[in-house]
Amino acid sequence: MLAVLLGLVGYAVWQVVRLGAGIQRSDILGDRPAGPDMNILLMGLDSRLDMRGNPLSPELYDALHAGDATDGGLNANVLMFVHIPGDGSGAKAFSIPRDDYVDLAGCPDKECKGKIKTAYGLAFDQENRRLVNQAGLSAEDRHKQSRDAARKAQIATVEKFLDVSIDHFVEVTMVAFFEIAQVVQPVTVCVKEDTVDTYSGADFKAGPQQIDASQAVAFVRQRRDTSNPKLMFTDLDRSRRQQAFIVSLLTQLKASSTLTNPAKVSGIVDVAKRNTAIDSGLDPISLARTAAAIQGGNLSFYTLPVER
């Protein structure tokens, strides 16, 4: 799954670079010495804004069923640490539960302990307030610099928590789920029994079914059932739904020959431009080659254990 995901991201970014388009890059990691191994942090944000801090269209808010620009924040709700050994041995991907209670690197906003997902938003708010009255700085530039401060804090917090060094990052917004699903819909999923969640908009019958992009967002956001009290879902169930959706999505991408369809490739590139940020040192061509090298089962997935 991750091999295809990295390949898709790498391919999309490569197409963006090739076409001269403007994917967001950040130099927060500087010139870190390149070793034989590669560590990548994948960050998925719960923001209801675009990468430049602007509101989405009313149509997108309706489709997301997640409120509007005033809802949510800039928490890193999805965190995955990926270790790719340079010797060709098995790669490992670690999903980090977003509510792990950890030491927050640098104590952003004077908060030294908290849920790991909050490092991003706290650091953003702190930097945004610092820059708000800086002369000659546009709102977009202030947002960009605040996002860089947030990325540094989130990366440093994960490094401290796992005792690792991160070489690269890939960051996407929540709307990327919806817009990628729009490119390749319908996507096939399967649920074990009927389930309804009025918060996320989920309303699914038992069994395999094909869902559109709007239903896909409801599927990956569901973490409760408002119709059946016996279904005691938790936030970890949502993580499993996200994993299941990504597997189905990537299967659909491969089966439909999306990457050989110029119109669909263009759609993926547009999503990458609007919803993706990467570090300046990440070479998309190398990323795609690395992804190809770890396909064929040479990859293990883990979810960090939790208490209570």
C-alpha positions, 0 to 999 in steps of 0.5 A: 500500500505505502509503496503505491502511495509513495509512488503516486505522490512521487509521480504526481510531484514529478509531473508538477515539477515537469510541467512547471507548476507550483507545488509548495516546498519548504526548506525547514529541514535545511541541508541535512546530511544524506545517509543510506537510510531514508526517514519520511514523515507523512502528515495529514491535516484537519484544516478546512482551508487550502494550503495558502490559508484561504477558505474552500468553495461552498460546494467543497464544504457541502461535500466534505460534511465537515463544517466550514472555514471556522471549524477544525484547526491545524492539528496533524490528525494523521501521522505516519513515520516511514523508515526505508533502509538503504540496504534494500531490506524491508521498509517499515511504516509506523502509524502514530495515534493522533491522541498519544500524550507526549512531550511537545518539542519547544513547548509551543504556545507554552504547552509542554505536554499534550496530544501529539497532533496538537504540536502543529496547531499550537506552533502555528498559532504562536508564530502567527501572533508573533508575525501579525503586526510585522510591517510589509508582510502579507497575510499569505506570507504570514500564513506560509511562515506560520505553517513552516513553524508548525511543521518544524514543531510537529517534526521535532515532536515526532523525532523526540517521541520516537527517538529518530531523525526525519529526513523528509516530510509530505503534508496534505490537507483533508480535502485531498481525500475528497479531490483524489477520490473525485479523480478515480470514483467510484471506490469500492469499500466493504463494511461488516454491518449497517452503520450511520453517523450523523456527524461525519455523514456516514450511512452505509449498508453491510457488504461491499459497495461502490462509493463516490467522493463525498461518501468516501470522506464520510467513510474515512471520518467516521469514528462513531455510530449514532444509530446502534449503541452496540457499535462502540467505535473509537478513534482507532476505528477511524484509522483502520477506515482510512487504511482500508480506504487507501488500499481500495483507492490505490487498487482502483488507481492501478485497475483503472490505469489512471496513471496512463490516462492524461486527463486523470493524471492532470487531475492528480497533479492539480490536487497535488498543487492545491493540497500538498507541501513537501520539503525542498530536499525531497527529490520526487524522482528518487521517491518514485524509484524508492517506492518501486524498490519496496513493492512486492511485500518488502514492507511492514506496517505497525500501529504504535500501541496505546493505553486506556 
